[in-house]
Amino acid sequence: MSLTELSAGFIPLVDAAPLIVAQEIGFAREEGLDLVLRKAASWSALRDHLALGQVDAAHMLAPVPVAAALGLGGVARPLEALSLLSVNGNVIGVSVEMASRMRAAGHDFGFDDARAAGTALMAASERQIRIGVPFPFSMHAELVYHWLNAIGVAAPQSVSVRTVPPPLMAKAMEAGEIDAFCVGEPWGSIAVENGVGELLLPGAAIWSFAPEKVLATRQGWAEEHRDLAFRLIRALWRAGRWLDSIDNRLIATELLSRPDYLNLPPIVLERALTGQIVVSSRGETRKVENFVEFHRGVAGFPWRSQAVWIATRLAARTGLDRAEAAAAARAVFRSDLYREALQGTGADLPGASEKLEGAIADPTAVASQSGTLILPRNQFFDGTIFDPYDIS
């Protein structure tokens, strides 16, 4: 079979797994694709590589294409999200010094109570807290801001938020440059392995089904290369479905650990993929259900309501018109192309492209293309419900 070469950029993170699995297990080949995976050092570098046409597609932070549509960040060309690559997968960590003060004050590092963890963190802070996030336009930043504001801490105004590439997060903490971080795995676990940090919360404790990474392309690329784009979407959907099996996730740890990808011990990568998170150098372990999702609950579906949530938050902080930002964001998450690409695969997709975010307390049946689809719990820890049609 003659294969079409397609270049895709990625950051060395566990949630790059769908791209790596698609190439290594053969789902890309089944679609006639040869994925050339190119590792980038930072999110700004990867975004620019994509915008300038140095790669065809990229593993990208969900807010980046939305920010670009709002004219934020100085992107050379607008971007689109053809699918989600992952849901959840982040951790919040603190320095060992901060953890010691929190434990002395009685915090148990239970890893599930966002309100108690945030309150304990702020009480233990002896100065304005410095929090590392991988990029200004990231779900990491949005989760931190939502978390702190919900417990009465004005964010980002009253905290110091610093941009640190994921592979450098543990080094920044070791150097005393940050007191806490929110980062994708395995880089939180590396801080624990290096003895410089302890893990306080999974991102899912703040928002239980948060869109994390997307498959991003330049605006118009998918329309111009429709067949190629659809083949890529299908290959990644199959990779996500394969990753839904715990046995396959253990195989995936070996793939991701290779030098061309994350170049880290499989045992560290296994924590995120199994949800068995080691939170301290003493070996304390917390089990997190659905720590990172690639397929379950239509995790790959690019809900336009997710894009609107991101856009309205960015607009509120930057003084943009919220309604105009929402309209621009809806055009970025291409649920229309995703549906079309997956026709004939057996994928059961929702009938709607938007929903109330944060409104699903328990697994809930919704209308779908083949009848009924079960959506998993989707809640913010503080009870927030976001209506994408009520932008006031």
Buried (B, 14 or more C-beta within 10 A) or exposed (E): EEEBEBBBBBBBBBBBBBBBBBBBBBBBBBBBBEBEBBBBEBBBBBBBBBBEEBBBBBBBBBBBBBBBBBEBBEBEBBBBBBBBBBBBBBBBBBBBBBBEBBBEEEBEBEBBBBBBBBBBBBEBBEEEBBBBBBBBBBBBBBBBBBBBBBBEBEBBEEBEBEBBBBBBBBBBBBEEBBBBBBBBBBBBBBBBBEEBBBBBBBBBBBBBBBBBBBBBBBBEBBEEBEEBBBBBBBBBBBBBBBBEEEEBBBBBBEBBBEEEBBEBEBEBBBBBBBBEBBBBBEEBEBEBEBBBBBBBBBBBBBBBBBBBBBBBBBBEBEEBEBEEBBBBBBBBBBBEBBBEBBEEEEBBBBEEBBBBBBBBEEEBEBEBEEEEBEBBBBBBBBEBEBBBEEBE
